[in-house]
Amino acid sequence: MKNPLLHVSFLVPAFLFIIHQILQKLIGVEIPLVDFYIDPFCFSALTIPIYVWERKILFHQSGISKLEMSILLTFLILFSEVVLPYFSSQFVADLLDVLMILLGGVWFYCFRPSRKVEK
């Protein structure tokens, strides 16, 4: 498996995230739906390839099983929609955030580097 951080499955969400942050924070352009939901999408779409890359470097494993991906997405959802809102009022639990996190997982699954998810 090639480096997942140099693949379209990582680079497109990374580009979207960086452009969104520049527009929102530096230039002051606000697009409400994008502002609310691009970050949860990018959160999972960027975390999964980083996880795969870490496994490749540390454990010489390639790919990710469907079970691992499901567990990782569940953890990301629980962390961002339960734990963070519990500790900070700056975070709000939102069902659409959950859907965007899942969509980020679907993005990775559809465009993963090897097109191979282990059983």
N, C-alpha and C positions, 0 to 999 in steps of 0.2 A: 504494500500500500504506500502510495506517495504521501508526502506531508499533507495532512488534512488542512493545515493553516495556509496552504498555498493553492487551495482548490476553490472553485466557484461557490461551493456550499458554505465556505467561511468568508470569502472575500466580498461577496455581494452584501450579506448582512452587516459586515464590518464597515463597508463603504456607506450603506444606508444609515447606520448608527452615527458615524462620524459626520456625515453631511447634515443629518438631523440636528446633532448637537451644535454644530457651527451655526446653522440657521436659527435655531431656537435661542441658544445662550449668547452667541457673539453678535449676531445681526439683529435679533429680536423678532424674527418672523415666527408667527404663531399660526399653526394649522391644527385646530383642536383635536380632531380625530387622530391625526398623525401623532400629535404630541402625546396623546393618552396611550396609544396602542402600538407604536413602533418599538418602544423600549422592551415590552414583554416579549414581542416576537424575536427581537435581536438577542434578548437574554438567553433564550433557549437555543436559538439558531447559532449563537457563538459559543455557548457553554459545551454543547455536545461535541463539536470538532476539537475543542481544547481538551476535553476528557479523552477522546480517542487518541489525540496526539500524546497526552500524558501516558496512556497505557502503552503506546508504541515505544516511547522513550524508556520508561521504567521497567516494563514487563515484556517487551518485545512481542506484544500482541497486536494483531491488526483487526480492524472491524469492531463492531459492537453488536451484541445479541439483542434481539427484540425485548427480552426480559430486562436486560440492563438499561436499555433505552427507556422502557416504561418506568422502571424504578427511578432513573435519573429525572425524567419529566415529572413524576409524582413528587420527588424531593423538591424540585425547582418550584412547583406550584405551591406546595405546603410552605416552603420557606418564604416565597414572595407574597403569598396571599393570606397566610395565617401568622407566621412568626413576625415578619417585619411590621405589619399593621398593629400587632399586639404591643410592640415596643416603641413605635413611633407614629404619631398622628400624621406624619408626612406621607405615609403609605396607606392606601385604601384597598381593601379586598374588593375585587370586581370580577364577575363571571366572564366578562369579555377579555380581561387579562388572562384568565385561565385558557380561554379559546385561542388567544394569540400565542401563548406559550406552547400549546399543543400544535398550532400551525407552524411555529418555528421548528418543532420536532419533525413535523411532516416535511417541511422544507429540507431539512438535513437528510431524512430518509429518501426523498425523491432525488436529491442531487449529491448524495454521498460520493466520496472519491472512488471507491472501488465498486460501487453499486452492489456491494455484497454485505448483507447483514446476516450474521450467523444465527442459526436456529437456537 
